[in-house]
Each structure stands twice: as C-alpha cells, then as structure tokens.
Amino acid sequence: MATVAKGKAPATGVGPDGKDTNPRGIPYAPFVDKVEDYVSSRADVEPTLRSFQEMVAKYQFMEANLQRRVGGLRDKMPDIQKTLETVRFLKLRNSPGKDDDDDLGSDEEEDNGEIETTFELNDTLYAKAKIGKTEEVYLWLGANVMLSYPIEEAEELLDGKHKAAKQSLRNCEEDLDFLREQITTMEVAVARVYNWDVVQKRKEKEEEEEKQGKGKTEGTAGG
C-alpha cells in the first residue's frame, strides 16, 4: 500500500511486482487495510470518499472504452482472417504444378487458369466473377484508401495485422480483468471508510450521552 499523509487519498497503490501500474500503464488502486492511514478525523471522511469515488469513476470510464475496443477488434479480426486466407489461396494457385493437382471445375476453366467464384458487395449482396492467376491484390487500408500489393507483401501485411489484432485483444481482455479488480478494491475501500465514519459517529453519540448523563447526576447531587 502506498504511504500517504492522513486525510489524503493516494494517487495509486502498488502491485505484487512492486510497480504502481500494470504493463499498459493503468494504475493500481490503493488497498485500504487501515482506514486510519487515510483519515484522522470525521472531517477527512467526505474528501476521502469523494476522492475514492472519483477513482472508481475513472476506472469505469477506462473499462467502458476497453469494452468498445474489444468489440471493434472482434468484429475486425474475422475480416482480416478471411482476407488473409484469400490471399494465401491466390498465392497457392500461382505455385508451379498447382493446376495439375487442383480440380477447378470445367476443362475450359482449367485451360484458362481461371476459377469462378462469388464476392461480397455488401452484407446481403454477392456477385460472380472469374479470377485468373494474379501477382498482385488490392487491399482496403481504411479511410477510403485502397492500395495494390504484390501477393507476398499482402500476405505479410495481413499476417502482421492479424497477429497484432490478436495480441491487442489479449491485452484488452487482461486490462478489463485488471480494471474489474481495481474497481472492486476501490468499492471495498469506500465501504470501509463509510463504515469507519458510522462507528465514529456512534462513538461520538455515546460520549455525548455519557457527558449529559454525568451532568444530570452532578446537578442532582448539588441540589
């Protein structure tokens, strides 16, 4: 746990590896073992609770952003994989002797080195096309940009993008688990500070009642 002045909430905690953030720079939440390390009087309770609740809100904001990113990656990865498989298929067709091993349909298609296939125009519309042997493909790069690549370079590019997307997805899922742990830690911290305040309030009430009882006793004895 980070050491801080009483009455002030720490910026971060410290993880088991001695670092104050995870590998992607998300800070550890402070673990409140003793409430007295954070508040010295009931006057410190409200600012401490507010600080802890702000940290919870920040973690929840990061969690929501990561969930959106995970959704985007899961939508994008099948498209990358499908495009990569297509490029590898075209590359395989260019291999020497490939026409002798493949059953491409009709004799005419074999002689011409073409295959008939369908391609997607949109989610519900497909068109037929004949594809001959090719040494290059066109790839959409986003932002309405399409570039021509030799098949070898296209395969390398798509394979790199697919691997990067898988790694990014793993990192996002690890960060989501990490954030849920930090949110739970902060919610426990809020509950502990709140319960401490309740106990202190009860003690103050008992002390006040005890003082009033002594005052009445002394007044009776004096009379």
Accessible surface in RSA format (square Angstrom, percent):
REM  Atomic radii and reference values for relative SASA: ProtOr
REM  Chains: A
REM  Algorithm: Lee & Richards
REM  Probe-radius: 1.40
REM  Slices: 20
REM RES _ NUM      All-atoms   Total-Side   Main-Chain    Non-polar    All polar
REM                ABS   REL    ABS   REL    ABS   REL    ABS   REL    ABS   REL
RES MET A   1    92.94  48.1  35.81  23.7  57.13 136.0  37.85  32.2  55.09  73.0
RES ALA A   2    25.75  23.7  19.22  29.7   6.54  14.9  24.91  35.1   0.85   2.2
RES THR A   3   132.63  94.3 105.51 107.0  27.12  64.6  79.20 106.4  53.43  80.8
RES VAL A   4    51.77  34.1  20.83  18.9  30.94  74.6  31.46  27.3  20.31  55.1
RES ALA A   5    63.73  58.6  45.01  69.5  18.71  42.6  55.91  78.7   7.82  20.7
RES LYS A   6   124.00  60.5 100.57  61.7  23.43  55.8  54.02  48.6  69.98  74.5
RES GLY A   7    16.77  20.7   0.00   N/A  16.77  20.7   3.70  10.1  13.07  29.3
RES LYS A   8   140.05  68.3 136.10  83.5   3.95   9.4  84.88  76.4  55.17  58.8
RES ALA A   9    25.89  23.8   0.37   0.6  25.51  58.0   0.37   0.5  25.51  67.6
RES PRO A  10     4.94   3.6   0.85   0.8   4.08  14.8   3.05   2.5   1.88  11.7
RES ALA A  11    87.89  80.8  61.29  94.6  26.60  60.5  72.34 101.9  15.55  41.2
RES THR A  12    32.73  23.3  30.73  31.1   2.01   4.8  17.66  23.7  15.07  22.8
RES GLY A  13     0.78   1.0   0.00   N/A   0.78   1.0   0.63   1.7   0.15   0.3
RES VAL A  14    76.78  50.5  51.27  46.4  25.51  61.5  51.27  44.5  25.51  69.2
RES GLY A  15     7.83   9.7   0.00   N/A   7.83   9.7   1.84   5.1   5.99  13.4
RES PRO A  16   139.35 101.6  92.86  84.6  46.49 169.0 107.52  88.8  31.83 197.8
RES ASP A  17    90.75  63.6  55.01  54.8  35.74  84.5  47.02 110.7  43.73  43.6
RES GLY A  18    56.68  69.9   0.00   N/A  56.68  69.9  28.60  78.5  28.08  62.9
RES LYS A  19   134.23  65.5 129.34  79.4   4.89  11.6  76.45  68.8  57.78  61.5
RES ASP A  20    71.58  50.1  69.00  68.7   2.58   6.1  10.33  24.3  61.25  61.1
RES THR A  21    43.41  30.9  41.68  42.3   1.73   4.1  22.76  30.6  20.65  31.2
RES ASN A  22    10.81   7.5   6.07   5.9   4.74  11.4   5.31  12.8   5.50   5.3
RES PRO A  23   122.22  89.1  78.69  71.7  43.53 158.2  92.04  76.0  30.19 187.6
RES ARG A  24    94.39  39.6  62.01  31.6  32.38  77.1  50.81  69.4  43.58  26.4
RES GLY A  25    45.82  56.5   0.00   N/A  45.82  56.5  25.40  69.7  20.42  45.7
RES ILE A  26    16.62   9.5  15.54  11.6   1.07   2.6  16.62  12.0   0.00   0.0
RES PRO A  27    39.82  29.0  39.82  36.3   0.00   0.0  39.82  32.9   0.00   0.0
RES TYR A  28    37.34  17.4  37.34  21.2   0.00   0.0  18.69  14.0  18.65  23.0
RES ALA A  29     8.41   7.7   0.00   0.0   8.41  19.1   0.00   0.0   8.41  22.3
RES PRO A  30     0.00   0.0   0.00   0.0   0.00   0.0   0.00   0.0   0.00   0.0
RES PHE A  31   105.48  52.8 104.23  64.6   1.25   3.3 104.23  63.2   1.25   3.6
RES VAL A  32     2.39   1.6   0.28   0.3   2.11   5.1   0.28   0.2   2.11   5.7
RES ASP A  33    95.06  66.6  76.82  76.5  18.25  43.1  10.26  24.1  84.80  84.6
RES LYS A  34   119.57  58.3 116.32  71.4   3.25   7.7  65.04  58.5  54.54  58.1
RES VAL A  35    14.89   9.8  12.86  11.6   2.03   4.9  12.86  11.2   2.03   5.5
RES GLU A  36    79.79  45.8  79.75  60.3   0.03   0.1  43.38  83.9  36.41  29.7
RES ASP A  37    44.86  31.4  41.48  41.3   3.38   8.0  12.36  29.1  32.51  32.4
RES TYR A  38     0.29   0.1   0.29   0.2   0.00   0.0   0.29   0.2   0.00   0.0
RES VAL A  39     0.35   0.2   0.00   0.0   0.35   0.8   0.00   0.0   0.35   0.9
RES SER A  40    70.70  59.7  38.28  51.1  32.42  74.7  25.04  53.3  45.66  64.0
RES SER A  41    51.31  43.4  46.21  61.7   5.09  11.7  41.46  88.3   9.85  13.8
RES ARG A  42    83.93  35.2  70.53  36.0  13.41  31.9  19.48  26.6  64.45  39.1
RES ALA A  43    84.25  77.5  55.12  85.1  29.13  66.3  67.79  95.5  16.46  43.6
RES ASP A  44    27.78  19.5  27.78  27.6   0.00   0.0   0.00   0.0  27.78  27.7
RES VAL A  45     7.46   4.9   7.46   6.7   0.00   0.0   7.46   6.5   0.00   0.0
RES GLU A  46   119.13  68.4 116.17  87.9   2.96   7.1  40.97  79.3  78.16  63.8
RES PRO A  47    54.42  39.7  48.75  44.4   5.68  20.6  49.42  40.8   5.00  31.1
RES THR A  48     1.37   1.0   0.00   0.0   1.37   3.3   1.34   1.8   0.03   0.0
RES LEU A  49    27.79  15.5  27.79  19.9   0.00   0.0  27.79  19.5   0.00   0.0
RES ARG A  50   120.68  50.7 119.46  60.9   1.22   2.9  51.22  70.0  69.46  42.1
RES SER A  51    34.24  28.9  31.86  42.5   2.38   5.5  16.66  35.5  17.59  24.6
RES PHE A  52     0.00   0.0   0.00   0.0   0.00   0.0   0.00   0.0   0.00   0.0
RES GLN A  53    96.88  54.2  91.34  66.8   5.54  13.2  31.60  67.3  65.29  49.5
RES GLU A  54    93.99  54.0  90.16  68.2   3.83   9.1  33.89  65.6  60.10  49.1
RES MET A  55    23.19  12.0  21.92  14.5   1.27   3.0  21.32  18.1   1.87   2.5
RES VAL A  56    17.44  11.5  17.44  15.8   0.00   0.0  17.44  15.2   0.00   0.0
RES ALA A  57    56.35  51.8  49.74  76.8   6.61  15.0  51.57  72.6   4.78  12.7
RES LYS A  58   135.68  66.2 131.97  81.0   3.71   8.8  81.32  73.2  54.36  57.9
RES TYR A  59     4.91   2.3   4.91   2.8   0.00   0.0   4.80   3.6   0.12   0.1
RES GLN A  60    84.18  47.1  79.19  57.9   4.99  11.9  22.02  46.9  62.16  47.1
RES PHE A  61   133.37  66.7 127.26  78.8   6.10  15.9 132.72  80.5   0.64   1.8
RES MET A  62    54.14  28.0  52.68  34.9   1.46   3.5  32.70  27.8  21.44  28.4
RES GLU A  63    29.99  17.2  29.99  22.7   0.00   0.0   2.32   4.5  27.67  22.6
RES ALA A  64    37.29  34.3  34.95  53.9   2.34   5.3  36.10  50.8   1.19   3.2
RES ASN A  65    56.17  38.7  50.32  48.6   5.84  14.1  23.41  56.3  32.76  31.7
RES LEU A  66    21.97  12.2  21.45  15.3   0.52   1.3  21.97  15.4   0.00   0.0
RES GLN A  67    87.99  49.2  76.97  56.3  11.02  26.2  26.25  55.9  61.73  46.8
RES ARG A  68   157.45  66.1 139.98  71.4  17.47  41.6  80.93 110.6  76.52  46.4
RES ARG A  69   136.23  57.2 125.56  64.0  10.67  25.4  44.12  60.3  92.11  55.8
RES VAL A  70     7.48   4.9   7.48   6.8   0.00   0.0   7.48   6.5   0.00   0.0
RES GLY A  71    31.34  38.6   0.00   N/A  31.34  38.6  30.82  84.6   0.52   1.2
RES GLY A  72    39.74  49.0   0.00   N/A  39.74  49.0  34.03  93.4   5.71  12.8
RES LEU A  73    14.33   8.0  13.26   9.5   1.07   2.7  13.30   9.3   1.03   2.8
RES ARG A  74   131.30  55.1 119.38  60.9  11.92  28.4  45.06  61.6  86.25  52.3
RES ASP A  75   108.99  76.3  95.65  95.2  13.34  31.5  31.12  73.2  77.87  77.7
RES LYS A  76   104.45  51.0 100.25  61.5   4.20  10.0  55.81  50.2  48.64  51.8
RES MET A  77    27.74  14.4  27.33  18.1   0.40   1.0  26.82  22.8   0.92   1.2
RES PRO A  78    80.09  58.4  69.66  63.5  10.43  37.9  76.67  63.3   3.42  21.2
RES ASP A  79    82.07  57.5  81.39  81.0   0.68   1.6  23.67  55.7  58.41  58.2
RES ILE A  80    20.11  11.4  17.58  13.1   2.53   6.1  20.08  14.5   0.03   0.1
RES GLN A  81    56.81  31.8  56.81  41.5   0.00   0.0  29.84  63.5  26.97  20.5
RES LYS A  82   115.69  56.4 113.78  69.8   1.91   4.6  82.19  74.0  33.50  35.7
RES THR A  83    48.70  34.6  45.12  45.7   3.58   8.5  24.84  33.4  23.86  36.1
RES LEU A  84     2.62   1.5   2.62   1.9   0.00   0.0   2.62   1.8   0.00   0.0
RES GLU A  85    94.19  54.1  87.59  66.3   6.60  15.7  33.51  64.8  60.68  49.5
RES THR A  86    70.50  50.1  65.59  66.5   4.91  11.7  49.89  67.0  20.61  31.2
RES VAL A  87     3.62   2.4   3.62   3.3   0.00   0.0   3.62   3.1   0.00   0.0
RES ARG A  88    97.39  40.9  92.68  47.2   4.71  11.2  36.99  50.6  60.40  36.6
RES PHE A  89    86.40  43.2  81.67  50.6   4.74  12.3  85.66  51.9   0.75   2.1
RES LEU A  90    17.83   9.9  16.69  11.9   1.14   2.9  16.69  11.7   1.14   3.1
RES LYS A  91    71.14  34.7  68.85  42.2   2.29   5.5  40.50  36.5  30.64  32.6
RES LEU A  92    89.41  49.8  87.63  62.7   1.77   4.5  89.35  62.8   0.06   0.2
RES ARG A  93     2.92   1.2   2.92   1.5   0.00   0.0   1.43   2.0   1.49   0.9
RES ASN A  94    41.59  28.7  18.71  18.1  22.89  55.1  16.30  39.2  25.29  24.4
RES SER A  95    40.52  34.2  35.66  47.6   4.86  11.2  22.46  47.8  18.05  25.3
RES PRO A  96   137.73 100.4 106.12  96.7  31.61 114.9 117.07  96.7  20.65 128.4
RES GLY A  97    43.65  53.8   0.00   N/A  43.65  53.8  28.73  78.8  14.92  33.4
RES LYS A  98    40.10  19.6  37.80  23.2   2.29   5.5  11.13  10.0  28.97  30.9
RES ASP A  99    39.33  27.5  36.52  36.3   2.81   6.6  19.74  46.5  19.59  19.5
RES ASP A 100   130.04  91.1  93.40  93.0  36.64  86.7  31.41  73.9  98.63  98.4
RES ASP A 101   116.89  81.9  81.60  81.2  35.29  83.5  24.89  58.6  92.00  91.8
RES ASP A 102    36.63  25.7  28.26  28.1   8.37  19.8   8.42  19.8  28.21  28.1
RES ASP A 103   128.50  90.0  95.21  94.8  33.29  78.7  40.72  95.8  87.78  87.5
RES LEU A 104    24.83  13.8   9.87   7.1  14.96  37.6  15.03  10.6   9.80  26.4
RES GLY A 105    54.54  67.3   0.00   N/A  54.54  67.3  35.04  96.2  19.49  43.7
RES SER A 106    56.68  47.9  44.09  58.8  12.59  29.0  49.83 106.1   6.84   9.6
RES ASP A 107   112.75  79.0 107.30 106.8   5.44  12.9  31.56  74.3  81.18  81.0
RES GLU A 108   118.12  67.8 111.04  84.0   7.08  16.9  40.24  77.8  77.88  63.6
RES GLU A 109    30.16  17.3  29.52  22.3   0.64   1.5   9.04  17.5  21.12  17.2
RES GLU A 110    62.93  36.1  54.55  41.3   8.38  19.9   6.55  12.7  56.38  46.0
RES ASP A 111   123.37  86.4  86.56  86.2  36.82  87.1  30.35  71.4  93.03  92.8
RES ASN A 112    88.16  60.8  59.00  57.0  29.16  70.2  14.96  36.0  73.21  70.8
RES GLY A 113     8.23  10.1   0.00   N/A   8.23  10.1   8.02  22.0   0.20   0.5
RES GLU A 114    52.05  29.9  52.05  39.4   0.00   0.0   1.94   3.7  50.11  40.9
RES ILE A 115    20.83  11.9  20.79  15.5   0.04   0.1  20.83  15.0   0.00   0.0
RES GLU A 116    86.94  49.9  58.70  44.4  28.25  67.3  17.48  33.8  69.46  56.7
RES THR A 117    48.07  34.2  39.05  39.6   9.02  21.5  23.16  31.1  24.90  37.6
RES THR A 118    77.70  55.3  60.67  61.5  17.04  40.6  34.01  45.7  43.70  66.1
RES PHE A 119    91.13  45.6  86.72  53.7   4.41  11.5  91.13  55.3   0.00   0.0
RES GLU A 120    77.09  44.3  50.86  38.5  26.23  62.4  20.20  39.1  56.88  46.4
RES LEU A 121    98.15  54.7  64.60  46.2  33.55  84.3  66.95  47.0  31.21  84.0
RES ASN A 122    79.61  54.9  70.38  68.0   9.23  22.2  38.60  92.9  41.02  39.6
RES ASP A 123   128.63  90.1 107.49 107.0  21.14  50.0  31.39  73.9  97.24  97.0
RES THR A 124   127.84  90.9  95.71  97.0  32.13  76.6  74.91 100.6  52.93  80.0
RES LEU A 125    91.39  50.9  90.96  65.1   0.43   1.1  91.39  64.2   0.00   0.0
RES TYR A 126   124.57  58.2  99.82  56.8  24.75  64.4  68.95  51.8  55.62  68.6
RES ALA A 127    30.01  27.6  23.15  35.7   6.86  15.6  30.01  42.3   0.00   0.0
RES LYS A 128   156.22  76.2 129.88  79.7  26.34  62.7  78.92  71.0  77.30  82.3
RES ALA A 129    31.18  28.7  21.20  32.7   9.98  22.7  31.07  43.7   0.12   0.3
RES LYS A 130   124.69  60.8  94.51  58.0  30.17  71.8  47.59  42.8  77.10  82.1
RES ILE A 131    58.31  33.2  55.75  41.5   2.56   6.2  58.31  42.0   0.00   0.0
RES GLY A 132    26.36  32.5   0.00   N/A  26.36  32.5  15.02  41.2  11.34  25.4
RES LYS A 133   104.77  51.1  73.33  45.0  31.43  74.8  43.02  38.7  61.74  65.8
RES THR A 134    39.20  27.9  32.05  32.5   7.15  17.0  26.13  35.1  13.07  19.8
RES GLU A 135   131.32  75.4 123.49  93.4   7.83  18.6  63.54 122.9  67.78  55.3
RES GLU A 136    81.64  46.9  75.87  57.4   5.77  13.7  20.31  39.3  61.32  50.1
RES VAL A 137    17.22  11.3  13.31  12.1   3.91   9.4  17.22  15.0   0.00   0.0
RES TYR A 138   133.33  62.2 110.71  63.0  22.62  58.9  76.08  57.2  57.25  70.6
RES LEU A 139    10.88   6.1   9.42   6.7   1.46   3.7  10.88   7.6   0.00   0.0
RES TRP A 140   170.21  68.3 143.29  69.4  26.92  63.2 122.48  65.3  47.73  77.4
RES LEU A 141    71.35  39.7  34.50  24.7  36.85  92.6  40.04  28.1  31.31  84.2
RES GLY A 142    39.72  49.0   0.00   N/A  39.72  49.0  35.77  98.2   3.95   8.8
RES ALA A 143    99.93  91.9  56.09  86.6  43.84  99.7  74.12 104.4  25.80  68.4
RES ASN A 144   144.99 100.0 115.45 111.6  29.54  71.1  24.87  59.9 120.11 116.1
RES VAL A 145    66.72  43.9  63.65  57.6   3.07   7.4  66.72  58.0   0.00   0.0
RES MET A 146    80.72  41.8  56.55  37.4  24.17  57.5  33.41  28.4  47.30  62.7
RES LEU A 147    86.15  48.0  84.24  60.3   1.91   4.8  86.15  60.5   0.00   0.0
RES SER A 148    50.30  42.5  25.34  33.8  24.96  57.5  21.86  46.5  28.44  39.8
RES TYR A 149    40.96  19.1  40.95  23.3   0.00   0.0  26.39  19.8  14.56  18.0
RES PRO A 150    65.00  47.4  64.58  58.9   0.42   1.5  65.00  53.7   0.00   0.0
RES ILE A 151     8.07   4.6   6.93   5.2   1.14   2.7   6.93   5.0   1.14   3.1
RES GLU A 152   107.07  61.5 102.33  77.4   4.74  11.3  56.67 109.6  50.40  41.1
RES GLU A 153    93.75  53.8  90.49  68.5   3.26   7.8  31.16  60.3  62.59  51.1
RES ALA A 154     0.00   0.0   0.00   0.0   0.00   0.0   0.00   0.0   0.00   0.0
RES GLU A 155    29.26  16.8  29.26  22.1   0.00   0.0   7.97  15.4  21.29  17.4
RES GLU A 156   131.93  75.7 120.99  91.5  10.94  26.0  48.23  93.3  83.70  68.3
RES LEU A 157    54.07  30.1  46.46  33.2   7.60  19.1  53.11  37.3   0.96   2.6
RES LEU A 158    12.66   7.1  12.66   9.1   0.00   0.0  12.66   8.9   0.00   0.0
RES ASP A 159    33.47  23.4  33.47  33.3   0.00   0.0   3.32   7.8  30.15  30.1
RES GLY A 160    36.93  45.5   0.00   N/A  36.93  45.5  32.06  88.0   4.87  10.9
RES LYS A 161    95.67  46.7  88.81  54.5   6.86  16.3  39.71  35.7  55.96  59.6
RES HIS A 162    21.97  12.0  21.97  15.3   0.00   0.0  10.88  11.2  11.09  12.9
RES LYS A 163   124.49  60.7 120.68  74.0   3.81   9.1  73.43  66.1  51.06  54.4
RES ALA A 164    61.86  56.9  49.56  76.5  12.30  28.0  57.74  81.3   4.12  10.9
RES ALA A 165     6.34   5.8   2.22   3.4   4.12   9.4   5.82   8.2   0.53   1.4
RES LYS A 166    82.81  40.4  81.57  50.0   1.24   3.0  31.22  28.1  51.59  55.0
RES GLN A 167    81.79  45.7  81.79  59.8   0.00   0.0  38.23  81.4  43.56  33.0
RES SER A 168    21.74  18.4  17.96  24.0   3.78   8.7  19.53  41.6   2.22   3.1
RES LEU A 169    25.84  14.4  25.84  18.5   0.00   0.0  25.84  18.1   0.00   0.0
RES ARG A 170   117.76  49.4 116.39  59.3   1.37   3.3  56.62  77.4  61.15  37.1
RES ASN A 171    36.82  25.4  36.82  35.6   0.00   0.0   6.42  15.4  30.40  29.4
RES CYS A 172     2.42   1.8   2.27   2.5   0.15   0.3   0.13   0.3   2.29   2.5
RES GLU A 173    62.61  35.9  60.52  45.8   2.09   5.0  26.16  50.6  36.45  29.8
RES GLU A 174    96.90  55.6  90.27  68.3   6.63  15.8  39.59  76.6  57.31  46.8
RES ASP A 175     6.33   4.4   6.30   6.3   0.03   0.1   0.03   0.1   6.30   6.3
RES LEU A 176    12.22   6.8  12.22   8.7   0.00   0.0  12.22   8.6   0.00   0.0
RES ASP A 177    81.82  57.3  79.21  78.8   2.60   6.2  23.88  56.2  57.94  57.8
RES PHE A 178    22.35  11.2  19.58  12.1   2.77   7.2  21.93  13.3   0.42   1.2
RES LEU A 179     0.00   0.0   0.00   0.0   0.00   0.0   0.00   0.0   0.00   0.0
RES ARG A 180   106.88  44.9 103.66  52.8   3.22   7.7  53.21  72.7  53.67  32.5
RES GLU A 181   107.86  61.9 102.05  77.2   5.81  13.8  40.18  77.7  67.68  55.3
RES GLN A 182    10.73   6.0  10.73   7.8   0.00   0.0   0.00   0.0  10.73   8.1
RES ILE A 183    16.14   9.2  16.14  12.0   0.00   0.0  16.14  11.6   0.00   0.0
RES THR A 184    77.90  55.4  77.89  79.0   0.01   0.0  53.02  71.2  24.88  37.6
RES THR A 185    34.97  24.9  29.36  29.8   5.61  13.4  10.59  14.2  24.38  36.9
RES MET A 186     0.00   0.0   0.00   0.0   0.00   0.0   0.00   0.0   0.00   0.0
RES GLU A 187    89.26  51.2  82.20  62.2   7.06  16.8  32.35  62.6  56.91  46.5
RES VAL A 188    61.82  40.7  59.19  53.6   2.62   6.3  61.72  53.6   0.10   0.3
RES ALA A 189     0.85   0.8   0.21   0.3   0.64   1.4   0.78   1.1   0.07   0.2
RES VAL A 190    29.41  19.4  29.41  26.6   0.00   0.0  29.41  25.6   0.00   0.0
RES ALA A 191    47.50  43.7  41.86  64.6   5.65  12.8  47.40  66.7   0.11   0.3
RES ARG A 192    87.32  36.7  83.11  42.4   4.21  10.0  26.81  36.6  60.51  36.7
RES VAL A 193     0.00   0.0   0.00   0.0   0.00   0.0   0.00   0.0   0.00   0.0
RES TYR A 194   124.96  58.3 124.96  71.1   0.00   0.0  80.51  60.5  44.45  54.8
RES ASN A 195    82.82  57.1  81.97  79.2   0.85   2.0  22.96  55.3  59.85  57.9
RES TRP A 196    33.86  13.6  28.34  13.7   5.52  13.0  31.75  16.9   2.10   3.4
RES ASP A 197    19.87  13.9  19.87  19.8   0.00   0.0   0.01   0.0  19.86  19.8
RES VAL A 198    50.78  33.4  49.82  45.1   0.96   2.3  49.88  43.3   0.90   2.5
RES VAL A 199    59.89  39.4  59.84  54.2   0.05   0.1  59.84  52.0   0.05   0.1
RES GLN A 200    40.00  22.4  39.96  29.2   0.04   0.1   0.93   2.0  39.07  29.6
RES LYS A 201   107.64  52.5 106.64  65.4   1.00   2.4  56.22  50.6  51.42  54.8
RES ARG A 202   127.69  53.6 122.83  62.6   4.85  11.6  48.64  66.5  79.04  47.9
RES LYS A 203   104.60  51.0 103.55  63.5   1.05   2.5  58.57  52.7  46.03  49.0
RES GLU A 204    83.96  48.2  79.02  59.8   4.94  11.8  36.78  71.1  47.18  38.5
RES LYS A 205   134.45  65.6 127.85  78.4   6.60  15.7  76.81  69.1  57.64  61.4
RES GLU A 206    98.60  56.6  93.82  71.0   4.78  11.4  38.32  74.1  60.28  49.2
RES GLU A 207   100.09  57.5  98.53  74.5   1.56   3.7  33.35  64.5  66.74  54.5
RES GLU A 208    90.12  51.7  89.00  67.3   1.11   2.7  34.37  66.5  55.75  45.5
RES GLU A 209    95.35  54.7  86.62  65.5   8.74  20.8  36.69  71.0  58.67  47.9
RES GLU A 210   102.65  58.9  91.90  69.5  10.74  25.6  39.83  77.0  62.82  51.3
RES LYS A 211   143.12  69.8 134.09  82.3   9.03  21.5  80.10  72.1  63.03  67.1
RES GLN A 212   100.82  56.4  91.70  67.0   9.13  21.7  33.49  71.3  67.33  51.1
RES GLY A 213    33.77  41.6   0.00   N/A  33.77  41.6  31.19  85.6   2.58   5.8
RES LYS A 214   121.09  59.1 117.68  72.2   3.41   8.1  70.36  63.3  50.73  54.0
RES GLY A 215    40.33  49.7   0.00   N/A  40.33  49.7  30.90  84.8   9.43  21.1
RES LYS A 216   156.67  76.4 146.03  89.6  10.64  25.3  97.18  87.5  59.49  63.4
RES THR A 217    92.50  65.8  86.41  87.6   6.09  14.5  66.46  89.3  26.03  39.4
RES GLU A 218   122.19  70.1 111.39  84.3  10.80  25.7  44.26  85.6  77.92  63.6
RES GLY A 219    50.77  62.6   0.00   N/A  50.77  62.6  39.22 107.6  11.55  25.9
RES THR A 220   111.90  79.6  91.70  93.0  20.20  48.1  74.29  99.8  37.60  56.8
RES ALA A 221    87.23  80.2  48.73  75.2  38.51  87.6  61.39  86.4  25.84  68.5
RES GLY A 222    71.89  88.7   0.00   N/A  71.89  88.7  39.65 108.8  32.24  72.2
RES GLY A 223   100.40 123.8   0.00   N/A 100.40 123.8  52.68 144.6  47.72 106.9
END  Absolute sums over single chains surface
CHAIN  1 A    14803.2      12264.7       2538.5       7981.3       6821.9
END  Absolute sums over all chains
TOTAL         14803.2      12264.7       2538.5       7981.3       6821.9
